[in-house]
Amino acid sequence: MTQETITWERARQALDTLTTPLLPDDYLQLINPLWSSRELRGRVEAVVRETDDAATLVIRPGWGWRYQHRPGQYVGIGVQIGGKFHWRSYSVSSAPKRTGRTLAITVRAMPEGFLSDHLVNGLAPGTIVRLALPQGDFVLPDPPPARALFLVGGSGITPVMSMLRTLDRRGTMSDVVLHYSSTTPDRMIFRDELRELHERHPTLVVHERHTDLEGILELASLDQLVPDWRQRETWACGPAPMLDAVEQHWDEAGLDDALHLERFSLSLGDAEGEGGLITFQNSGKEVDVDGATTVLEAGEQAGVGMPYGCRVGICHTCTLTKISGTVRDLRNGEDYDQPNEQVQTCVTVPVGPCVLNI
């Protein structure tokens, strides 16, 4: 924390005593809605159309944001629609900047995606959004590997674009092969920029594949397409069937440690709980559920006003204090069995009786 930040925080604390019952935030937000220490916020500065169904949102984060995300990470974004916040996570497509003032996410509007369609086709510059700090392990190491392979499909290019832009900005573009599958040339996000990157960096080889015309990539053909793929550290991002095939191919080759996967949907694995009686202490309600029912779903069944946002473990809006008992995280099977600890109710299930502070 810088000296400037420390000084500002002390000033806030001093103002608290002068502005009670209102807090400094209540006044500061009237001046600038980004000046809030209660939650991370951002303002949409621009919506840049990339294709007919995809756009880049340039966002200026407010107080409390740190710009040093790692290339390949994602952020959570919450947008208010109809009086209710809807949360999703999207990969950061811009490169980290030490003196940056904005970051970018690139979104494709999906037919079944209520929020993605709104972000691409309905979000106006100037809109204030909520943000969650960058997360994720699908990242580019520093220094980068001497030889890298990127296998992407559709909007899976977005985290990889952050990596390539970072290599370009740092002047560290090593021996990189990008295989990019898209249904048609017109739906290929960043197509022109990728070609420009290749012109600047001959060490970057870009293979474009248009699956409506050429069909999907058969991984058996990698031996001809990228003969040294076994010697390359590999990042793959795209539709689930593509990633399943890549994971199996690398596993059969005994190269699991050289493969990094990024899936856009939540994987809950095989974890489950034992079920039990959940007591919602403040409301005086309780419900007995099985081991497949999340704490969030249980509270809703009992008529408790449960907070939630994304419902997939990203935004942390659903986080509550578990006073006692044990809950299990469906994503990794980890148990939370300590008293008075914070748990995400949308991805945890009871393991015996437990009590929640709501």
N, C-alpha and C positions, 0 to 999 in steps of 0.2 A: 504494500500500500504506500503510495507516494505521500510526501509531506502535505501537498495540496489537498489530497483526499482526506487526510487526518484532520486538517484544519477545518475543512467543510463539514465533516461529521461532528466535530465539536461545536461548530456554529449551529448545526441542526439541534443538538441536544440542549443548547442554551435557549434556542427559540421555543423548544417544547414547553418550557416553564412559563413563557410569556404569552403563548397563544392558546393555552388550554381553555375550553375543551377541544378546540380545533388544533390540528398539528400543522407544522410548517408546510407539509405536503399539500394540505388543503388549499393553502394560499398559492404555493408555487405552481400547482397544476392549473390555476386560473391564468397564470402568466404563460406557462409552457407545459402542455400535457405530458411531455417527456421527462419532466423533473419530478420523478417519483422514486422513493426508496422502498415503497411497499411492494412493488412488483416491477419486473422488467417490461419496458414498453419500447415500441418502435413506431416510426412514421414512414409510411410508404411514400418514397420520393418519386418513383417512376414505375410504370408497368410497360415493359419493352416486349413487343410481340416477337417471338422467335419462329414459330410456324403457325399454321391455322389454328392449332389446338394447344399451343404451349406459349408461355410467357415467362420472362424474368422479372421478378419483383425486386427492385432496389430499395432497401430499407435502411433508414437511419436510426440506430438504437439510441435509447436515452440513458438516463443515469444508471450506473451500476454495470454497464456492459463492458466486456473485455474483448478486444478485437482479435486476439491471438488464438483463433480456432486452428485446429490442425487440418490440413487439406484432406478432404474426404469425410469430415464429420457432418452431422446433421443438427438442425435446430428445431425446436418446437415453436409453432406459431398459433396463436389464438385469435380468432376473428369473431366479432359480435355480429350475429345475424338474427333478426327477430327477437332481440332482447336477450339472447343466450350466446355464450361463447362456445365456439366449436374449435377443437384443437386437432392439429395433425403435425407430423414431422416431415421436413424436407431437407435434402442435402444442400449444403452451402455450395454454390457453384463458383463463387468468387474466390480469389486467392487471399490468404491472410495479409494484412498490411499493418505495419507497426504504427503508422500515423493515419490509419484509415478512419473514415467517418461513416461509411456505409458498408453493408454486406448485401449479397444477392442470393436469392433462391430461385430456382427455375422449376416451374410446375407445368405438368401436362394435365389438361382437363380430361378426366375419365368419364365415360358415359354414366357410370354408377356413382361417381364421386361428387357429392353435393358441394363440399368445400372446395375441391380442386377447380370445379367449374366456376364457382364464384370468384376465386382468386384470379383466374385467367380472364374471365369475361365480365365480371361485375365489380371488381375492386378498383376504387378511384384513388389516384394520388392524393395524399393528404390524410388518408385513413390511419387512425391510431390502432395498432395491434399489440397484443401481448406476446412476449417472447420467453422461451426457455433456453438456457445456456447450451452451447454446443456439447454434443456427446457423440460417442461411437468410437469403435476400434478399427473401422475400415479406413485406415489412414496411410498417408505417405510418410515413410521414415525419413529422418534427416541425419546423415546424408542419404540420398536415394540409392537404390541398388544399381549396380553397373549395367544390368540388363533387366528390363521389366516388360511384362505383357499385360495388356488390359483387354478383357473380353466384356463387351457391353452390348445391351440390347435396349432399344427404345430410350425411355427417360433415364435408364441406368447410366447414361453418359454424365449426369449432373455431378456426382461426387468426383468422378474421374476428371471432369473439366477443371475442377478446383485444383487437382493435382497437376495437370498439365500446365495450367496458368501459373502455378507456383514454380514449376521447373523453368518455365519461360522467363518469369520475372527475375528469378535468381541466376539465370544463365547456367543452369545445371542440367540441361536436357541430355540425359545419357542415351544409351541404346534402348529405345522404347518402341514397342510395336502395339498399335491400337487396332483391334478388330471390332468394328461398329456395325451392328445389324439394325436395320430399320425397315419397316414395311415398304416405304417408297422414298425416293430422294427428297421429296418435299417435306416429309415428316422427320427428317434427320436434323435434330436440334444441333446447333453450332456447326453445321456443315461447312460454311464458308470460313469461319474462324479456324477450324481444324486444318483446312487446306492452307490457310495462311501460316499456321504454326509449322506445318511441314515445309513450306517454302523457306522459312527462317531457320529451321533446324532439320537438316537432312537426316540426322540420327533418329528422327521421329518418323516412323513408317505407319501410314494410315490405310487400313483395308476397309472399304465401304462395301456392305452387302445389303441388297434390297430384297427382302425375303418374299415379297409378293411376286417377284420375277424369278429369283434364284433359289427360293426355298431356304430353310434354316441351315445354319452351319452344322455340318457333320463333324464331330470332334475327331473322328478318325483321320480327317483330312489335314489336321494340324501338322502332321509330319511333313507334308508338302508345303503348306502355307507358312508355317513358322518352324523350320526344322529343329531349332534349338530350344523349343518351348519347355523342355524338361529342365533346362539350365536357367530359366527365367523365373523370377518371383512374379506371381500372377495375382491380379485383382479382377474379380468378376462381379458384375452388377447388372440386373435385368429381371425379366419375368421368372417366376418360380420354376417352370419346367426347364428353362435354360440353365438355371443355377443347379437344379437337381442333377442334370446331365453332366455339368462341369464337375460338380463335387464327386460324382461316381467315377468319372474319367480320371481325375487326379488321385482318387483313392486307389483305383486299380493300378495306377502307375507308382504307388507308394510315395506320393509327393504331397501329402496332406499339409505338411508344415510350410510349403511354398505357396499355398493358396489362401487368399483372403476373399471372403464372400460378404456381400451386402444385400440383405433381403428387405424389401419395402413393407412387408407385412409382418405382424407379430407372430413369432413362433413360440407356442406354449409348451412344446415338448411333451413328455409323457408324465410330468408331475401331476399329482392330485393329492387332496387332503383326505382326512378321515371323517370329516363332517363334525357337527357338534352344535351345541346351543350357543348362539351369539346374543349377547346382551348389549343393548345400546343404552348406556347408563343414564344420560341426561334426559332422554325421551321416555325412559321407563319401559321400552318395548324390547321384546326378545323373539327369536325365531330359531327353530331347529332345522338345519339344512344338511344336505349331503356334501361329500368332499369335492364335488364338481361345481358347486355354486360359489361364486365369489362373494366376498364380504359386501361389496357394493350391491350386487344383485339381492343378497339376503336383506340388506337394509331397505331396499326398495320394496321387497315383498312385505316387509313388516310395516311399511308406511312411514319410514323415517326419511326426512329430507336430506338425502346423501349428496354431498358435493361431488361433481365429476366434470371431466372435460373430454379428453380423447377416448377414454375407456380402453386403451391399449397400453398403458404403462409409460407414457411418454411425458405428459405435461405435469404430473404430480398434483393436479388440482384436487384429486380424490384423497390425498394423504390425510390420515387421521392418527390420533394417539391410541395405541392399543394399551389399555391399562393392565390387563393380565391375560394369560393364556398364550396359545401358539397359533400362528398362521403360517402358511407355506406359499412361497412365490411360485406361481405356475410356470414362469419362464425358465427357472434354473433349479427348482426343487429346494431352494434354501429356506430353512425354518427361521422365523422370528419369534423367539421365546422369552425375551427379556421384558420385564415390566416397563410400562411407560415409554415405549419406543414408537417411532413413526413408521407407519405401513401404508402402502398403496393399496387401497381397497379394491381397485378394479382388476388386479392381477394376483390377489391372494385369496386363499381358501382356508377355512378353519381346520385345525388339527386338535379336536376336542373342544371343550367350552372356552370361550374367550369373551372379554368385555371391552367395548369400544367407548371412547369419550365423545359421544354425540347424543 
